[in-house]
Amino acid sequence: MELFSLAGKNAVVVGGAGGLGQAIAQGLAEAGAKVAIASRKEESLIRAAAEIKEACGKDVSWYTVDASNEESVQALVAATVKDMGQVDILVNSQGLNKKFPAQDFDMAVFQQMLSVNVAGVMMCCKHFGKQMMEHGYGKIINVSSVRGKIATRAPGNAAYCSTKGAVDMMTRQLASEFGPHGITVNAIAPTVTETPMMTAVIEQRGGDAYRKQQAEALPMRRMAVPRDCVGPAVFLASPASDFVTGNIIYPDGGLTAVG
Ligand SMILES: NC(=O)c1ccc[n+]([C@@H]2O[C@H](COP(=O)([O-])OP(=O)(O)OC[C@H]3O[C@@H](n4cnc5c(N)ncnc54)[C@H](OP(=O)(O)O)[C@@H]3O)[C@@H](O)[C@H]2O)c1
């Protein structure tokens, strides 16, 4: 269906070798986009590109970037524009999630999370956004979290919730500033999904008992899987969402509906 087609579009997925980023990168490629993935570790990028090829037959290119370093982000923009012509779609799926009780929070880690989860997203939006302005079109999708909206009862999320709340407001402000240039800026805010980011946390909290408890707490009565973010991402990358901006979509099984 043309409304949801990404044919002829070029996409960069930062954090594209991660659990959610890889699923989104594959989904964008399946919808017709030419896709590049980017993050710090070359071996993860090579693995992810091979798995996407194996899963759907699409080639994705890859680039190393440290999204918390502005020069590195600028180099990524230059390299992807050189190779692809222009970048139409940016997905920010990079992120860190480290937990300490608030009263003992390691402030060096707090700063690191601000640097990757907030400044890193901003720098990608800033530099890819500037490039999108040159051709008057763009779709930016930030991967936020339900933790940008609701806190957890269990301790540990002071930094994570702070950074995702910041991503939500950054998304709205950039939607305001980039809208006149034909660029939409939206966010996807999932709930706990079993990816490399969450595996250790899930095991620490009881493994299968925790999985069962998570599933039972959601109206949809199952845990989220990475594929749950793909539909929202394709929608927000496609012409179907051309008048949708500054919004946050919650593929959360109903968690934020029930609180
Ligand atoms: N999984 C969940 O339950 C969940 C729920 C809600 C929201 N989210 C959000 O979804 C996004 C993706 O999470 P995920 O679950 O897919 O985690 P993941 O599997 O750990 O992936 C995170 C990705 O970010 C990259 N990354 C980290 N620091 C980076 C940096 N400085 N520069 C560039 N890339 C960097 C990592 O690659 P390198 O280490 O190679 O750089 C990795 O590819 C995050 O923003 C996360 O907060 C996740």
The ligand as an SDF file (V2000), in Angstrom:
LIG
                    3D

 48 52  0  0  0  0  0  0  0  0999 V2000
   14.2580   -3.1350   25.8900 N   0  0  0  0  0  0  0  0  0  0  0  0
   13.3600   -2.4650   26.5740 C   0  0  0  0  0  0  0  0  0  0  0  0
   12.7030   -2.9950   27.4850 O   0  0  0  0  0  0  0  0  0  0  0  0
   13.0740   -1.0250   26.2510 C   0  0  0  0  0  0  0  0  0  0  0  0
   11.8560   -0.4910   26.7010 C   0  0  0  0  0  0  0  0  0  0  0  0
   11.5930    0.8490   26.4160 C   0  0  0  0  0  0  0  0  0  0  0  0
   12.5010    1.6000   25.7100 C   0  0  0  0  0  0  0  0  0  0  0  0
   13.6810    1.0550   25.2960 N   0  0  0  0  0  0  0  0  0  0  0  0
   14.6080    1.9220   24.5630 C   0  0  0  0  0  0  0  0  0  0  0  0
   14.8140    1.4040   23.2830 O   0  0  0  0  0  0  0  0  0  0  0  0
   16.1140    1.7750   22.7870 C   0  0  0  0  0  0  0  0  0  0  0  0
   16.8200    0.5130   22.3250 C   0  0  0  0  0  0  0  0  0  0  0  0
   16.9690   -0.3650   23.4340 O   0  0  0  0  0  0  0  0  0  0  0  0
   17.2450   -1.9350   23.2610 P   0  0  0  0  0  0  0  0  0  0  0  0
   16.3650   -2.6270   24.2110 O   0  0  0  0  0  0  0  0  0  0  0  0
   17.2420   -2.2860   21.8300 O   0  0  0  0  0  0  0  0  0  0  0  0
   18.7150   -1.9910   23.8700 O   0  0  0  0  0  0  0  0  0  0  0  0
   20.0560   -2.6810   23.3180 P   0  0  0  0  0  0  0  0  0  0  0  0
   19.7470   -3.9750   22.7110 O   0  0  0  0  0  0  0  0  0  0  0  0
   21.0010   -2.5930   24.4470 O   0  0  0  0  0  0  0  0  0  0  0  0
   20.5010   -1.6610   22.1650 O   0  0  0  0  0  0  0  0  0  0  0  0
   21.0020   -0.3910   22.4500 C   0  0  0  0  0  0  0  0  0  0  0  0
   21.8430    0.0480   21.2840 C   0  0  0  0  0  0  0  0  0  0  0  0
   22.3990    1.3430   21.5670 O   0  0  0  0  0  0  0  0  0  0  0  0
   23.7400    1.3560   21.1000 C   0  0  0  0  0  0  0  0  0  0  0  0
   24.4810    2.3890   21.7920 N   0  0  0  0  0  0  0  0  0  0  0  0
   24.6980    2.5180   23.1220 C   0  0  0  0  0  0  0  0  0  0  0  0
   25.4670    3.5830   23.3660 N   0  0  0  0  0  0  0  0  0  0  0  0
   25.7370    4.1500   22.1590 C   0  0  0  0  0  0  0  0  0  0  0  0
   26.5020    5.2630   21.7390 C   0  0  0  0  0  0  0  0  0  0  0  0
   27.1600    6.0430   22.6080 N   0  0  0  0  0  0  0  0  0  0  0  0
   26.5610    5.5490   20.4240 N   0  0  0  0  0  0  0  0  0  0  0  0
   25.9110    4.7790   19.5270 C   0  0  0  0  0  0  0  0  0  0  0  0
   25.1790    3.7090   19.8500 N   0  0  0  0  0  0  0  0  0  0  0  0
   25.1030    3.4000   21.1610 C   0  0  0  0  0  0  0  0  0  0  0  0
   24.2400   -0.0540   21.3690 C   0  0  0  0  0  0  0  0  0  0  0  0
   25.3150   -0.4450   20.5370 O   0  0  0  0  0  0  0  0  0  0  0  0
   26.8730   -0.2980   20.9570 P   0  0  0  0  0  0  0  0  0  0  0  0
   26.9780   -0.7140   22.3810 O   0  0  0  0  0  0  0  0  0  0  0  0
   27.5850   -1.1530   19.9730 O   0  0  0  0  0  0  0  0  0  0  0  0
   27.1920    1.1530   20.7230 O   0  0  0  0  0  0  0  0  0  0  0  0
   23.0110   -0.8610   20.9760 C   0  0  0  0  0  0  0  0  0  0  0  0
   23.0130   -1.0960   19.5830 O   0  0  0  0  0  0  0  0  0  0  0  0
   16.8100    2.4740   23.9510 C   0  0  0  0  0  0  0  0  0  0  0  0
   16.6910    3.8720   23.8050 O   0  0  0  0  0  0  0  0  0  0  0  0
   15.9970    2.0120   25.1570 C   0  0  0  0  0  0  0  0  0  0  0  0
   16.0750    2.9350   26.2230 O   0  0  0  0  0  0  0  0  0  0  0  0
   13.9810   -0.2390   25.5410 C   0  0  0  0  0  0  0  0  0  0  0  0
  1  2  1  0
  2  3  2  0
  2  4  1  0
  4  5  1  0
  4 48  2  0
  5  6  2  0
  6  7  1  0
  7  8  2  0
  8  9  1  0
  8 48  1  0
  9 10  1  0
  9 46  1  0
 10 11  1  0
 11 12  1  0
 11 44  1  0
 12 13  1  0
 13 14  1  0
 14 15  2  0
 14 16  1  0
 14 17  1  0
 17 18  1  0
 18 19  2  0
 18 20  1  0
 18 21  1  0
 21 22  1  0
 22 23  1  0
 23 24  1  0
 23 42  1  0
 24 25  1  0
 25 26  1  0
 25 36  1  0
 26 27  1  0
 26 35  1  0
 27 28  2  0
 28 29  1  0
 29 30  1  0
 29 35  2  0
 30 31  1  0
 30 32  2  0
 32 33  1  0
 33 34  2  0
 34 35  1  0
 36 37  1  0
 36 42  1  0
 37 38  1  0
 38 39  2  0
 38 40  1  0
 38 41  1  0
 42 43  1  0
 44 45  1  0
 44 46  1  0
 46 47  1  0
M  CHG  2   8   1  16  -1
M  END
$$$$
